[in-house]
Amino acid sequence: MKSLDEDGFVIVENLLPLPLLEALRNEMHEMLGPVGRNSFEGFQTQRIYLVLARTSSCNPLIEHPLVLDLLDTFFLTRAILSGLQA
C-alpha cells in the first residue's frame, strides 16, 4: 500500500459494518475511565488499556483479513496482535 510505504500508516475506511461499530462504541463507552493521569497521556484524554483481555467484541477487527494482510506486509510474517487500546 502506497500510504503505508510513504507515510508509515494507512487508514482503512468502512472496514467494519456500522452495526458492529455502534456495538463497539457502546461497549468502549462503558469502559472509559477518568481523563488522563499525566502529561504523557494528556490531561484531557480517556484511554482503555488491555481491550482484548476485557472484551471479545473487538475480535472481528483484529481477525479481519485486511488487517492480517497489513500485518503480513509490515512484519513480513504472520504476527500475533496482542495489544489493543482505545
HTML snippet that shows the backbone in 3Dmol.js (N, CA, C, O; Angstrom):
<script src="https://3Dmol.org/build/3Dmol-min.js"></script>
<div id="view" style="width:600px;height:400px;position:relative"></div>
<script>
const pdb = `
ATOM      1  N   MET A   1       0.844  -1.173   0.000  1.00  0.00           N
ATOM      2  CA  MET A   1       0.000   0.000   0.000  1.00  0.00           C
ATOM      3  C   MET A   1       0.888   1.233   0.000  1.00  0.00           C
ATOM      4  O   MET A   1       1.822   1.354   0.792  1.00  0.00           O
ATOM      5  N   LYS A   2       0.577   2.126  -0.892  1.00  0.00           N
ATOM      6  CA  LYS A   2       1.399   3.318  -1.085  1.00  0.00           C
ATOM      7  C   LYS A   2       1.528   4.153   0.188  1.00  0.00           C
ATOM      8  O   LYS A   2       2.635   4.547   0.553  1.00  0.00           O
ATOM      9  N   SER A   3       0.404   4.429   0.875  1.00  0.00           N
ATOM     10  CA  SER A   3       0.476   5.283   2.064  1.00  0.00           C
ATOM     11  C   SER A   3       1.263   4.617   3.183  1.00  0.00           C
ATOM     12  O   SER A   3       1.924   5.312   3.954  1.00  0.00           O
ATOM     13  N   LEU A   4       1.214   3.299   3.299  1.00  0.00           N
ATOM     14  CA  LEU A   4       1.984   2.603   4.318  1.00  0.00           C
ATOM     15  C   LEU A   4       3.475   2.753   4.032  1.00  0.00           C
ATOM     16  O   LEU A   4       4.261   3.009   4.945  1.00  0.00           O
ATOM     17  N   ASP A   5       3.861   2.596   2.781  1.00  0.00           N
ATOM     18  CA  ASP A   5       5.267   2.739   2.403  1.00  0.00           C
ATOM     19  C   ASP A   5       5.762   4.173   2.561  1.00  0.00           C
ATOM     20  O   ASP A   5       6.874   4.394   3.040  1.00  0.00           O
ATOM     21  N   GLU A   6       4.953   5.138   2.166  1.00  0.00           N
ATOM     22  CA  GLU A   6       5.393   6.539   2.172  1.00  0.00           C
ATOM     23  C   GLU A   6       5.207   7.228   3.516  1.00  0.00           C
ATOM     24  O   GLU A   6       6.056   8.018   3.928  1.00  0.00           O
ATOM     25  N   ASP A   7       4.104   6.935   4.206  1.00  0.00           N
ATOM     26  CA  ASP A   7       3.763   7.668   5.421  1.00  0.00           C
ATOM     27  C   ASP A   7       3.907   6.849   6.705  1.00  0.00           C
ATOM     28  O   ASP A   7       3.940   7.412   7.799  1.00  0.00           O
ATOM     29  N   GLY A   8       3.992   5.530   6.576  1.00  0.00           N
ATOM     30  CA  GLY A   8       4.127   4.683   7.754  1.00  0.00           C
ATOM     31  C   GLY A   8       2.812   4.332   8.418  1.00  0.00           C
ATOM     32  O   GLY A   8       2.802   3.723   9.488  1.00  0.00           O
ATOM     33  N   PHE A   9       1.705   4.705   7.802  1.00  0.00           N
ATOM     34  CA  PHE A   9       0.393   4.340   8.334  1.00  0.00           C
ATOM     35  C   PHE A   9      -0.593   4.229   7.189  1.00  0.00           C
ATOM     36  O   PHE A   9      -0.336   4.683   6.074  1.00  0.00           O
ATOM     37  N   VAL A  10      -1.710   3.624   7.483  1.00  0.00           N
ATOM     38  CA  VAL A  10      -2.782   3.510   6.492  1.00  0.00           C
ATOM     39  C   VAL A  10      -4.112   3.665   7.217  1.00  0.00           C
ATOM     40  O   VAL A  10      -4.290   3.165   8.328  1.00  0.00           O
ATOM     41  N   ILE A  11      -5.024   4.349   6.586  1.00  0.00           N
ATOM     42  CA  ILE A  11      -6.384   4.492   7.104  1.00  0.00           C
ATOM     43  C   ILE A  11      -7.292   3.651   6.229  1.00  0.00           C
ATOM     44  O   ILE A  11      -7.340   3.837   5.013  1.00  0.00           O
ATOM     45  N   VAL A  12      -8.003   2.737   6.837  1.00  0.00           N
ATOM     46  CA  VAL A  12      -8.919   1.871   6.105  1.00  0.00           C
ATOM     47  C   VAL A  12     -10.332   2.310   6.454  1.00  0.00           C
ATOM     48  O   VAL A  12     -10.794   2.123   7.580  1.00  0.00           O
ATOM     49  N   GLU A  13     -11.002   2.889   5.490  1.00  0.00           N
ATOM     50  CA  GLU A  13     -12.369   3.355   5.720  1.00  0.00           C
ATOM     51  C   GLU A  13     -13.354   2.213   5.511  1.00  0.00           C
ATOM     52  O   GLU A  13     -13.155   1.344   4.663  1.00  0.00           O
ATOM     53  N   ASN A  14     -14.414   2.235   6.300  1.00  0.00           N
ATOM     54  CA  ASN A  14     -15.516   1.276   6.165  1.00  0.00           C
ATOM     55  C   ASN A  14     -15.064  -0.170   6.304  1.00  0.00           C
ATOM     56  O   ASN A  14     -15.577  -1.051   5.614  1.00  0.00           O
ATOM     57  N   LEU A  15     -14.112  -0.418   7.185  1.00  0.00           N
ATOM     58  CA  LEU A  15     -13.607  -1.776   7.378  1.00  0.00           C
ATOM     59  C   LEU A  15     -14.668  -2.682   7.991  1.00  0.00           C
ATOM     60  O   LEU A  15     -14.821  -3.835   7.587  1.00  0.00           O
ATOM     61  N   LEU A  16     -15.398  -2.153   8.966  1.00  0.00           N
ATOM     62  CA  LEU A  16     -16.402  -2.945   9.661  1.00  0.00           C
ATOM     63  C   LEU A  16     -17.787  -2.358   9.423  1.00  0.00           C
ATOM     64  O   LEU A  16     -17.923  -1.150   9.231  1.00  0.00           O
ATOM     65  N   PRO A  17     -18.811  -3.196   9.435  1.00  0.00           N
ATOM     66  CA  PRO A  17     -20.176  -2.692   9.234  1.00  0.00           C
ATOM     67  C   PRO A  17     -20.627  -1.796  10.386  1.00  0.00           C
ATOM     68  O   PRO A  17     -20.204  -1.974  11.528  1.00  0.00           O
ATOM     69  N   LEU A  18     -21.478  -0.842  10.073  1.00  0.00           N
ATOM     70  CA  LEU A  18     -21.939   0.147  11.044  1.00  0.00           C
ATOM     71  C   LEU A  18     -22.538  -0.471  12.317  1.00  0.00           C
ATOM     72  O   LEU A  18     -22.229   0.013  13.406  1.00  0.00           O
ATOM     73  N   PRO A  19     -23.377  -1.512  12.235  1.00  0.00           N
ATOM     74  CA  PRO A  19     -23.915  -2.085  13.481  1.00  0.00           C
ATOM     75  C   PRO A  19     -22.824  -2.590  14.429  1.00  0.00           C
ATOM     76  O   PRO A  19     -22.947  -2.455  15.647  1.00  0.00           O
ATOM     77  N   LEU A  20     -21.765  -3.166  13.875  1.00  0.00           N
ATOM     78  CA  LEU A  20     -20.667  -3.626  14.716  1.00  0.00           C
ATOM     79  C   LEU A  20     -19.925  -2.441  15.329  1.00  0.00           C
ATOM     80  O   LEU A  20     -19.554  -2.482  16.502  1.00  0.00           O
ATOM     81  N   LEU A  21     -19.708  -1.403  14.556  1.00  0.00           N
ATOM     82  CA  LEU A  21     -19.048  -0.206  15.085  1.00  0.00           C
ATOM     83  C   LEU A  21     -19.855   0.425  16.208  1.00  0.00           C
ATOM     84  O   LEU A  21     -19.292   0.867  17.209  1.00  0.00           O
ATOM     85  N   GLU A  22     -21.154   0.468  16.047  1.00  0.00           N
ATOM     86  CA  GLU A  22     -22.006   1.036  17.100  1.00  0.00           C
ATOM     87  C   GLU A  22     -21.936   0.199  18.370  1.00  0.00           C
ATOM     88  O   GLU A  22     -21.893   0.746  19.472  1.00  0.00           O
ATOM     89  N   ALA A  23     -21.926  -1.124  18.223  1.00  0.00           N
ATOM     90  CA  ALA A  23     -21.818  -2.001  19.387  1.00  0.00           C
ATOM     91  C   ALA A  23     -20.469  -1.807  20.077  1.00  0.00           C
ATOM     92  O   ALA A  23     -20.402  -1.758  21.305  1.00  0.00           O
ATOM     93  N   LEU A  24     -19.392  -1.695  19.289  1.00  0.00           N
ATOM     94  CA  LEU A  24     -18.062  -1.450  19.859  1.00  0.00           C
ATOM     95  C   LEU A  24     -18.011  -0.113  20.578  1.00  0.00           C
ATOM     96  O   LEU A  24     -17.468  -0.013  21.678  1.00  0.00           O
ATOM     97  N   ARG A  25     -18.573   0.908  19.959  1.00  0.00           N
ATOM     98  CA  ARG A  25     -18.585   2.246  20.566  1.00  0.00           C
ATOM     99  C   ARG A  25     -19.319   2.216  21.901  1.00  0.00           C
ATOM    100  O   ARG A  25     -18.846   2.787  22.883  1.00  0.00           O
ATOM    101  N   ASN A  26     -20.461   1.559  21.941  1.00  0.00           N
ATOM    102  CA  ASN A  26     -21.228   1.479  23.186  1.00  0.00           C
ATOM    103  C   ASN A  26     -20.456   0.734  24.267  1.00  0.00           C
ATOM    104  O   ASN A  26     -20.428   1.161  25.422  1.00  0.00           O
ATOM    105  N   GLU A  27     -19.832  -0.373  23.896  1.00  0.00           N
ATOM    106  CA  GLU A  27     -19.080  -1.147  24.878  1.00  0.00           C
ATOM    107  C   GLU A  27     -17.860  -0.368  25.373  1.00  0.00           C
ATOM    108  O   GLU A  27     -17.566  -0.376  26.569  1.00  0.00           O
ATOM    109  N   MET A  28     -17.155   0.298  24.473  1.00  0.00           N
ATOM    110  CA  MET A  28     -15.984   1.086  24.864  1.00  0.00           C
ATOM    111  C   MET A  28     -16.399   2.243  25.769  1.00  0.00           C
ATOM    112  O   MET A  28     -15.695   2.567  26.725  1.00  0.00           O
ATOM    113  N   HIS A  29     -17.528   2.861  25.474  1.00  0.00           N
ATOM    114  CA  HIS A  29     -18.013   3.982  26.284  1.00  0.00           C
ATOM    115  C   HIS A  29     -18.213   3.562  27.741  1.00  0.00           C
ATOM    116  O   HIS A  29     -17.929   4.325  28.665  1.00  0.00           O
ATOM    117  N   GLU A  30     -18.706   2.334  27.929  1.00  0.00           N
ATOM    118  CA  GLU A  30     -18.934   1.832  29.286  1.00  0.00           C
ATOM    119  C   GLU A  30     -17.624   1.595  30.040  1.00  0.00           C
ATOM    120  O   GLU A  30     -17.607   1.623  31.270  1.00  0.00           O
ATOM    121  N   MET A  31     -16.519   1.359  29.305  1.00  0.00           N
ATOM    122  CA  MET A  31     -15.232   1.073  29.935  1.00  0.00           C
ATOM    123  C   MET A  31     -14.387   2.320  30.176  1.00  0.00           C
ATOM    124  O   MET A  31     -13.399   2.264  30.908  1.00  0.00           O
ATOM    125  N   LEU A  32     -14.760   3.429  29.575  1.00  0.00           N
ATOM    126  CA  LEU A  32     -13.942   4.631  29.712  1.00  0.00           C
ATOM    127  C   LEU A  32     -13.853   5.074  31.162  1.00  0.00           C
ATOM    128  O   LEU A  32     -14.846   5.121  31.888  1.00  0.00           O
ATOM    129  N   GLY A  33     -12.645   5.394  31.550  1.00  0.00           N
ATOM    130  CA  GLY A  33     -12.423   5.848  32.914  1.00  0.00           C
ATOM    131  C   GLY A  33     -12.245   7.348  32.953  1.00  0.00           C
ATOM    132  O   GLY A  33     -12.700   8.067  32.063  1.00  0.00           O
ATOM    133  N   PRO A  34     -11.579   7.814  33.994  1.00  0.00           N
ATOM    134  CA  PRO A  34     -11.330   9.258  34.133  1.00  0.00           C
ATOM    135  C   PRO A  34     -10.356   9.740  33.058  1.00  0.00           C
ATOM    136  O   PRO A  34      -9.724   8.938  32.371  1.00  0.00           O
ATOM    137  N   VAL A  35     -10.248  11.033  32.929  1.00  0.00           N
ATOM    138  CA  VAL A  35      -9.330  11.613  31.943  1.00  0.00           C
ATOM    139  C   VAL A  35      -7.894  11.306  32.333  1.00  0.00           C
ATOM    140  O   VAL A  35      -7.621  10.881  33.456  1.00  0.00           O
ATOM    141  N   GLY A  36      -6.962  11.529  31.379  1.00  0.00           N
ATOM    142  CA  GLY A  36      -5.554  11.195  31.545  1.00  0.00           C
ATOM    143  C   GLY A  36      -4.954  11.587  32.878  1.00  0.00           C
ATOM    144  O   GLY A  36      -5.378  12.546  33.524  1.00  0.00           O
ATOM    145  N   ARG A  37      -3.949  10.813  33.270  1.00  0.00           N
ATOM    146  CA  ARG A  37      -3.353  10.966  34.597  1.00  0.00           C
ATOM    147  C   ARG A  37      -2.054  11.746  34.598  1.00  0.00           C
ATOM    148  O   ARG A  37      -1.575  12.155  35.656  1.00  0.00           O
ATOM    149  N   ASN A  38      -1.469  11.959  33.404  1.00  0.00           N
ATOM    150  CA  ASN A  38      -0.144  12.579  33.375  1.00  0.00           C
ATOM    151  C   ASN A  38       0.074  13.292  32.045  1.00  0.00           C
ATOM    152  O   ASN A  38      -0.783  13.244  31.163  1.00  0.00           O
ATOM    153  N   SER A  39       1.218  13.951  31.903  1.00  0.00           N
ATOM    154  CA  SER A  39       1.474  14.716  30.685  1.00  0.00           C
ATOM    155  C   SER A  39       1.687  13.818  29.469  1.00  0.00           C
ATOM    156  O   SER A  39       1.444  14.250  28.342  1.00  0.00           O
ATOM    157  N   PHE A  40       2.135  12.577  29.672  1.00  0.00           N
ATOM    158  CA  PHE A  40       2.297  11.665  28.540  1.00  0.00           C
ATOM    159  C   PHE A  40       0.941  11.290  27.956  1.00  0.00           C
ATOM    160  O   PHE A  40       0.746  11.370  26.743  1.00  0.00           O
ATOM    161  N   GLU A  41       0.005  10.881  28.805  1.00  0.00           N
ATOM    162  CA  GLU A  41      -1.332  10.518  28.349  1.00  0.00           C
ATOM    163  C   GLU A  41      -2.141  11.747  27.969  1.00  0.00           C
ATOM    164  O   GLU A  41      -3.049  11.670  27.141  1.00  0.00           O
ATOM    165  N   GLY A  42      -1.819  12.851  28.559  1.00  0.00           N
ATOM    166  CA  GLY A  42      -2.624  14.052  28.370  1.00  0.00           C
ATOM    167  C   GLY A  42      -3.661  14.136  29.467  1.00  0.00           C
ATOM    168  O   GLY A  42      -4.148  13.117  29.958  1.00  0.00           O
ATOM    169  N   PHE A  43      -3.989  15.336  29.842  1.00  0.00           N
ATOM    170  CA  PHE A  43      -4.927  15.512  30.945  1.00  0.00           C
ATOM    171  C   PHE A  43      -6.378  15.627  30.476  1.00  0.00           C
ATOM    172  O   PHE A  43      -7.292  15.739  31.294  1.00  0.00           O
ATOM    173  N   GLN A  44      -6.585  15.600  29.170  1.00  0.00           N
ATOM    174  CA  GLN A  44      -7.945  15.700  28.636  1.00  0.00           C
ATOM    175  C   GLN A  44      -8.346  14.458  27.852  1.00  0.00           C
ATOM    176  O   GLN A  44      -9.387  14.464  27.194  1.00  0.00           O
ATOM    177  N   THR A  45      -7.548  13.391  27.902  1.00  0.00           N
ATOM    178  CA  THR A  45      -7.845  12.178  27.137  1.00  0.00           C
ATOM    179  C   THR A  45      -8.419  11.100  28.039  1.00  0.00           C
ATOM    180  O   THR A  45      -8.234  11.120  29.256  1.00  0.00           O
ATOM    181  N   GLN A  46      -9.111  10.169  27.425  1.00  0.00           N
ATOM    182  CA  GLN A  46      -9.576   8.980  28.125  1.00  0.00           C
ATOM    183  C   GLN A  46      -9.001   7.784  27.384  1.00  0.00           C
ATOM    184  O   GLN A  46      -8.950   7.789  26.154  1.00  0.00           O
ATOM    185  N   ARG A  47      -8.573   6.776  28.098  1.00  0.00           N
ATOM    186  CA  ARG A  47      -7.952   5.608  27.481  1.00  0.00           C
ATOM    187  C   ARG A  47      -8.500   4.331  28.094  1.00  0.00           C
ATOM    188  O   ARG A  47      -8.920   4.288  29.250  1.00  0.00           O
ATOM    189  N   ILE A  48      -8.478   3.297  27.269  1.00  0.00           N
ATOM    190  CA  ILE A  48      -8.822   1.958  27.738  1.00  0.00           C
ATOM    191  C   ILE A  48      -7.644   1.071  27.386  1.00  0.00           C
ATOM    192  O   ILE A  48      -7.312   0.915  26.211  1.00  0.00           O
ATOM    193  N   TYR A  49      -7.012   0.491  28.387  1.00  0.00           N
ATOM    194  CA  TYR A  49      -5.905  -0.428  28.175  1.00  0.00           C
ATOM    195  C   TYR A  49      -6.412  -1.868  28.252  1.00  0.00           C
ATOM    196  O   TYR A  49      -7.464  -2.134  28.834  1.00  0.00           O
ATOM    197  N   LEU A  50      -5.670  -2.775  27.671  1.00  0.00           N
ATOM    198  CA  LEU A  50      -5.982  -4.213  27.717  1.00  0.00           C
ATOM    199  C   LEU A  50      -7.364  -4.525  27.156  1.00  0.00           C
ATOM    200  O   LEU A  50      -8.107  -5.327  27.722  1.00  0.00           O
ATOM    201  N   VAL A  51      -7.703  -3.887  26.044  1.00  0.00           N
ATOM    202  CA  VAL A  51      -9.032  -4.062  25.462  1.00  0.00           C
ATOM    203  C   VAL A  51      -9.295  -5.526  25.102  1.00  0.00           C
ATOM    204  O   VAL A  51     -10.392  -6.034  25.338  1.00  0.00           O
ATOM    205  N   LEU A  52      -8.304  -6.198  24.536  1.00  0.00           N
ATOM    206  CA  LEU A  52      -8.509  -7.593  24.123  1.00  0.00           C
ATOM    207  C   LEU A  52      -8.766  -8.511  25.311  1.00  0.00           C
ATOM    208  O   LEU A  52      -9.480  -9.505  25.179  1.00  0.00           O
ATOM    209  N   ALA A  53      -8.204  -8.197  26.452  1.00  0.00           N
ATOM    210  CA  ALA A  53      -8.432  -9.006  27.648  1.00  0.00           C
ATOM    211  C   ALA A  53      -9.787  -8.715  28.272  1.00  0.00           C
ATOM    212  O   ALA A  53     -10.329  -9.540  29.006  1.00  0.00           O
ATOM    213  N   ARG A  54     -10.330  -7.547  27.981  1.00  0.00           N
ATOM    214  CA  ARG A  54     -11.570  -7.123  28.638  1.00  0.00           C
ATOM    215  C   ARG A  54     -12.825  -7.407  27.824  1.00  0.00           C
ATOM    216  O   ARG A  54     -13.926  -7.399  28.374  1.00  0.00           O
ATOM    217  N   THR A  55     -12.682  -7.658  26.531  1.00  0.00           N
ATOM    218  CA  THR A  55     -13.847  -7.898  25.687  1.00  0.00           C
ATOM    219  C   THR A  55     -13.451  -8.704  24.458  1.00  0.00           C
ATOM    220  O   THR A  55     -12.318  -8.608  23.987  1.00  0.00           O
ATOM    221  N   SER A  56     -14.368  -9.485  23.946  1.00  0.00           N
ATOM    222  CA  SER A  56     -14.119 -10.210  22.691  1.00  0.00           C
ATOM    223  C   SER A  56     -14.819  -9.525  21.519  1.00  0.00           C
ATOM    224  O   SER A  56     -14.740  -9.994  20.384  1.00  0.00           O
ATOM    225  N   SER A  57     -15.494  -8.428  21.792  1.00  0.00           N
ATOM    226  CA  SER A  57     -16.227  -7.759  20.708  1.00  0.00           C
ATOM    227  C   SER A  57     -15.299  -7.125  19.680  1.00  0.00           C
ATOM    228  O   SER A  57     -15.739  -6.788  18.580  1.00  0.00           O
ATOM    229  N   CYS A  58     -14.022  -6.956  20.017  1.00  0.00           N
ATOM    230  CA  CYS A  58     -13.056  -6.391  19.058  1.00  0.00           C
ATOM    231  C   CYS A  58     -12.450  -7.457  18.150  1.00  0.00           C
ATOM    232  O   CYS A  58     -11.702  -7.131  17.229  1.00  0.00           O
ATOM    233  N   ASN A  59     -12.760  -8.709  18.396  1.00  0.00           N
ATOM    234  CA  ASN A  59     -12.174  -9.779  17.587  1.00  0.00           C
ATOM    235  C   ASN A  59     -12.405  -9.611  16.088  1.00  0.00           C
ATOM    236  O   ASN A  59     -11.484  -9.878  15.317  1.00  0.00           O
ATOM    237  N   PRO A  60     -13.586  -9.183  15.633  1.00  0.00           N
ATOM    238  CA  PRO A  60     -13.752  -9.007  14.180  1.00  0.00           C
ATOM    239  C   PRO A  60     -12.770  -7.996  13.587  1.00  0.00           C
ATOM    240  O   PRO A  60     -12.435  -8.076  12.405  1.00  0.00           O
ATOM    241  N   LEU A  61     -12.315  -7.057  14.396  1.00  0.00           N
ATOM    242  CA  LEU A  61     -11.347  -6.079  13.919  1.00  0.00           C
ATOM    243  C   LEU A  61      -9.959  -6.701  13.789  1.00  0.00           C
ATOM    244  O   LEU A  61      -9.309  -6.554  12.754  1.00  0.00           O
ATOM    245  N   ILE A  62      -9.506  -7.386  14.822  1.00  0.00           N
ATOM    246  CA  ILE A  62      -8.149  -7.934  14.787  1.00  0.00           C
ATOM    247  C   ILE A  62      -8.044  -9.206  13.955  1.00  0.00           C
ATOM    248  O   ILE A  62      -6.941  -9.627  13.606  1.00  0.00           O
ATOM    249  N   GLU A  63      -9.184  -9.822  13.633  1.00  0.00           N
ATOM    250  CA  GLU A  63      -9.185 -11.027  12.803  1.00  0.00           C
ATOM    251  C   GLU A  63      -9.552 -10.727  11.352  1.00  0.00           C
ATOM    252  O   GLU A  63      -9.623 -11.641  10.531  1.00  0.00           O
ATOM    253  N   HIS A  64      -9.784  -9.467  11.034  1.00  0.00           N
ATOM    254  CA  HIS A  64     -10.206  -9.097   9.682  1.00  0.00           C
ATOM    255  C   HIS A  64      -9.089  -9.433   8.685  1.00  0.00           C
ATOM    256  O   HIS A  64      -7.925  -9.129   8.943  1.00  0.00           O
ATOM    257  N   PRO A  65      -9.431 -10.058   7.547  1.00  0.00           N
ATOM    258  CA  PRO A  65      -8.413 -10.435   6.565  1.00  0.00           C
ATOM    259  C   PRO A  65      -7.532  -9.277   6.099  1.00  0.00           C
ATOM    260  O   PRO A  65      -6.336  -9.473   5.884  1.00  0.00           O
ATOM    261  N   LEU A  66      -8.085  -8.090   5.940  1.00  0.00           N
ATOM    262  CA  LEU A  66      -7.275  -6.952   5.507  1.00  0.00           C
ATOM    263  C   LEU A  66      -6.283  -6.543   6.593  1.00  0.00           C
ATOM    264  O   LEU A  66      -5.140  -6.199   6.290  1.00  0.00           O
ATOM    265  N   VAL A  67      -6.707  -6.576   7.842  1.00  0.00           N
ATOM    266  CA  VAL A  67      -5.801  -6.253   8.954  1.00  0.00           C
ATOM    267  C   VAL A  67      -4.679  -7.282   9.003  1.00  0.00           C
ATOM    268  O   VAL A  67      -3.515  -6.921   9.177  1.00  0.00           O
ATOM    269  N   LEU A  68      -5.015  -8.554   8.851  1.00  0.00           N
ATOM    270  CA  LEU A  68      -3.993  -9.597   8.853  1.00  0.00           C
ATOM    271  C   LEU A  68      -3.039  -9.439   7.672  1.00  0.00           C
ATOM    272  O   LEU A  68      -1.837  -9.664   7.814  1.00  0.00           O
ATOM    273  N   ASP A  69      -3.562  -9.056   6.515  1.00  0.00           N
ATOM    274  CA  ASP A  69      -2.698  -8.804   5.354  1.00  0.00           C
ATOM    275  C   ASP A  69      -1.758  -7.626   5.600  1.00  0.00           C
ATOM    276  O   ASP A  69      -0.590  -7.673   5.214  1.00  0.00           O
ATOM    277  N   LEU A  70      -2.259  -6.578   6.236  1.00  0.00           N
ATOM    278  CA  LEU A  70      -1.401  -5.442   6.573  1.00  0.00           C
ATOM    279  C   LEU A  70      -0.282  -5.861   7.537  1.00  0.00           C
ATOM    280  O   LEU A  70       0.865  -5.438   7.389  1.00  0.00           O
ATOM    281  N   LEU A  71      -0.625  -6.688   8.515  1.00  0.00           N
ATOM    282  CA  LEU A  71       0.397  -7.184   9.436  1.00  0.00           C
ATOM    283  C   LEU A  71       1.448  -7.998   8.686  1.00  0.00           C
ATOM    284  O   LEU A  71       2.646  -7.860   8.934  1.00  0.00           O
ATOM    285  N   ASP A  72       0.985  -8.853   7.760  1.00  0.00           N
ATOM    286  CA  ASP A  72       1.926  -9.644   6.962  1.00  0.00           C
ATOM    287  C   ASP A  72       2.825  -8.740   6.121  1.00  0.00           C
ATOM    288  O   ASP A  72       4.018  -9.008   5.978  1.00  0.00           O
ATOM    289  N   THR A  73       2.259  -7.677   5.568  1.00  0.00           N
ATOM    290  CA  THR A  73       3.042  -6.747   4.750  1.00  0.00           C
ATOM    291  C   THR A  73       4.062  -6.004   5.599  1.00  0.00           C
ATOM    292  O   THR A  73       5.213  -5.837   5.195  1.00  0.00           O
ATOM    293  N   PHE A  74       3.645  -5.567   6.752  1.00  0.00           N
ATOM    294  CA  PHE A  74       4.511  -4.754   7.598  1.00  0.00           C
ATOM    295  C   PHE A  74       5.585  -5.584   8.292  1.00  0.00           C
ATOM    296  O   PHE A  74       6.746  -5.179   8.354  1.00  0.00           O
ATOM    297  N   PHE A  75       5.193  -6.753   8.817  1.00  0.00           N
ATOM    298  CA  PHE A  75       6.119  -7.571   9.598  1.00  0.00           C
ATOM    299  C   PHE A  75       6.720  -8.727   8.809  1.00  0.00           C
ATOM    300  O   PHE A  75       7.598  -9.425   9.317  1.00  0.00           O
ATOM    301  N   LEU A  76       6.268  -8.941   7.589  1.00  0.00           N
ATOM    302  CA  LEU A  76       6.782  -9.964   6.687  1.00  0.00           C
ATOM    303  C   LEU A  76       6.530 -11.390   7.162  1.00  0.00           C
ATOM    304  O   LEU A  76       7.112 -12.328   6.619  1.00  0.00           O
ATOM    305  N   THR A  77       5.699 -11.563   8.133  1.00  0.00           N
ATOM    306  CA  THR A  77       5.302 -12.879   8.605  1.00  0.00           C
ATOM    307  C   THR A  77       4.027 -12.717   9.427  1.00  0.00           C
ATOM    308  O   THR A  77       3.685 -11.604   9.826  1.00  0.00           O
ATOM    309  N   ARG A  78       3.340 -13.789   9.677  1.00  0.00           N
ATOM    310  CA  ARG A  78       2.100 -13.693  10.455  1.00  0.00           C
ATOM    311  C   ARG A  78       2.416 -13.252  11.875  1.00  0.00           C
ATOM    312  O   ARG A  78       3.115 -13.949  12.611  1.00  0.00           O
ATOM    313  N   ALA A  79       1.910 -12.116  12.248  1.00  0.00           N
ATOM    314  CA  ALA A  79       2.137 -11.564  13.580  1.00  0.00           C
ATOM    315  C   ALA A  79       0.972 -11.925  14.487  1.00  0.00           C
ATOM    316  O   ALA A  79      -0.119 -12.250  14.019  1.00  0.00           O
ATOM    317  N   ILE A  80       1.212 -11.865  15.765  1.00  0.00           N
ATOM    318  CA  ILE A  80       0.164 -12.074  16.751  1.00  0.00           C
ATOM    319  C   ILE A  80      -0.179 -10.714  17.324  1.00  0.00           C
ATOM    320  O   ILE A  80       0.640 -10.071  17.981  1.00  0.00           O
ATOM    321  N   LEU A  81      -1.400 -10.289  17.066  1.00  0.00           N
ATOM    322  CA  LEU A  81      -1.843  -8.999  17.572  1.00  0.00           C
ATOM    323  C   LEU A  81      -2.368  -9.204  18.989  1.00  0.00           C
ATOM    324  O   LEU A  81      -3.410  -9.828  19.189  1.00  0.00           O
ATOM    325  N   SER A  82      -1.644  -8.678  19.963  1.00  0.00           N
ATOM    326  CA  SER A  82      -1.994  -8.964  21.344  1.00  0.00           C
ATOM    327  C   SER A  82      -2.275  -7.707  22.173  1.00  0.00           C
ATOM    328  O   SER A  82      -2.701  -7.813  23.323  1.00  0.00           O
ATOM    329  N   GLY A  83      -2.048  -6.559  21.624  1.00  0.00           N
ATOM    330  CA  GLY A  83      -2.293  -5.333  22.364  1.00  0.00           C
ATOM    331  C   GLY A  83      -3.234  -4.422  21.608  1.00  0.00           C
ATOM    332  O   GLY A  83      -3.007  -4.126  20.435  1.00  0.00           O
ATOM    333  N   LEU A  84      -4.261  -3.985  22.252  1.00  0.00           N
ATOM    334  CA  LEU A  84      -5.222  -3.081  21.632  1.00  0.00           C
ATOM    335  C   LEU A  84      -5.642  -2.072  22.679  1.00  0.00           C
ATOM    336  O   LEU A  84      -5.999  -2.438  23.799  1.00  0.00           O
ATOM    337  N   GLN A  85      -5.601  -0.806  22.315  1.00  0.00           N
ATOM    338  CA  GLN A  85      -6.007   0.271  23.206  1.00  0.00           C
ATOM    339  C   GLN A  85      -7.064   1.104  22.521  1.00  0.00           C
ATOM    340  O   GLN A  85      -7.153   1.135  21.294  1.00  0.00           O
ATOM    341  N   ALA A  86      -7.843   1.762  23.305  1.00  0.00           N
ATOM    342  CA  ALA A  86      -8.835   2.684  22.769  1.00  0.00           C
ATOM    343  C   ALA A  86      -8.691   4.008  23.494  1.00  0.00           C
ATOM    344  O   ALA A  86      -9.429   4.952  23.209  1.00  0.00           O
TER     345      ALA A  86
END
`;
const viewer = $3Dmol.createViewer("view");
viewer.addModel(pdb, "pdb");
viewer.setStyle({}, {cartoon: {color: "spectrum"}});
viewer.zoomTo();
viewer.render();
</script>
